[in-house]
Amino acid sequence: MQGSDQRERIVKSPPPVAGGRFADNIVLFGRILRKAGLKIGPGAIADAIEAVDAIGIGSREEFHSALFAVFVKRHEDKAVFDEAFRLFWRSRDLVEKMIAMMSPRAMPQQKEKARPGESRASDALLGERPDNRPPREDPDVEIDARFTMSGSEVFRRMDFAQMSVIEIAAAKKALGKLTLPDDRVRTRRFRPSHMHAHVDPRATMRASLRSGGALILPRYREIREIQPPLVVLADISGSMSQYTRIFLHFMHVLSEKRRRVHTFLFGTRLTNVTRQMRHKDPDEAMDECAAAVRDWSGGTRIGETLKEFNRLWARRVLGQGAVVLLITDGLEREGTELLAAEMDRLHRSCRRLIWLNPLLRFDGFEPRARGVKAMLPHVDEFRPVHNLSSLADLATALGESRSATYDPRRFLVRMKGQP
């Protein structure tokens, strides 16, 4: 009896992973993740092999959790890891194929919508396969390009969520080349001027005291113009995770090229990352933000976070005609009464409130969500933010007046007709 129990334990014990073919596949999977943009070193691959060896070859969910715990170090890498895991470790679906072959009529499969991070994972996976096919000679075809878009124009209109690793890197370089306008507002203060328009009585009297009042030479002044503060409130909840990484780079560019930029991130709580964004290196700034934020890719409490901002930070950062950029999809999970009240307070505290919503990338967007309906009446502009073209238009619009193209009243008219 004892020998049978021991023999049964030997049969049920998982095979060793280290040193086998399975370990080679984990090494290859780690290289693919590194090529897809994840920061993975040799030590992480060795830890992944030991982790899988420790838990044994069990279910697919346990295997995914073991590799996820070792390889994923940043919140923005979750979508890429999940897609790479699905493509690399996917099953052959033999049962489904046999059923399809035995069916009298094969049903056509609909093309699925591209997933976030799929292009980066597929490019990294397919890049490992050698292409031994001979180059094909394509015939020369003359195309009239008067009604077509160039490659750069297509790239500028590409959605951030569907970009590959190379395209994300090119997008970051393009963001660094953005030209921000030198927009200025008039203040109540004055500065010395050489233009003989307005006499400065105080400066004139102070200058006359140097000569004992015997010589009075007029001094002049003009109204001082300054660049208004720019306040960014960015949503980092789970519904915005596919855009968070590129938005952080955009905010880093704003902090480099413009003075008095205040950056806040919110999900279920509000976090001030203005100091972290001042690092010259963008990767270091991203790592500092990830360490400071605790509710990354979590839930959404827009009303509570706006209430905290209005109570603690509004008087500090919303002076001198500040412009507020609110980046969120407006999918509030709680009551909208507080959200509407805090949006109204925020709108009254700043000179201009611009709402940037990635959901506007859809042509048939309708403001049906309760959070969108509560926020829309309290903004000055309602803009899309999902590609390089929209960010370039936003940078240009900061130096211009309000645009009628992005007036939220066109959506408010639709809301009145909805039940």
Secondary structure by P-SEA (a helix, b strand, c coil): caaaaaaaaaaaccccccccaaaaaaaaaaaaaaaacccccaaaaaaaaaaaaaaccccaaaaaaaaaacccccccaaaaaaaaaaaaccccaaaaaaaaaaccbbbbbcccccccaaaaaaaaaaaacccccccccccbbbbbccccccaaaaaaacccccccaaaaaaaaaaaaaccccbbbbbccccccccccccccaaaaaaaaaaacccbbbbbbbcbbbbbcbbbbbbbbcccccccaaaaaaaaaaaaacccbbbbbbbcccccccccccccccaaaaaaaaaaacccccccccaaaaaaaaaacccccccccbbbbbbbccccccccaaaaaaaaaaaaaaccbbbbbbccccccccccccaaaaaccccccbbbbcccaaaaaaaaaaccccccccccaaaaaaaaaacc
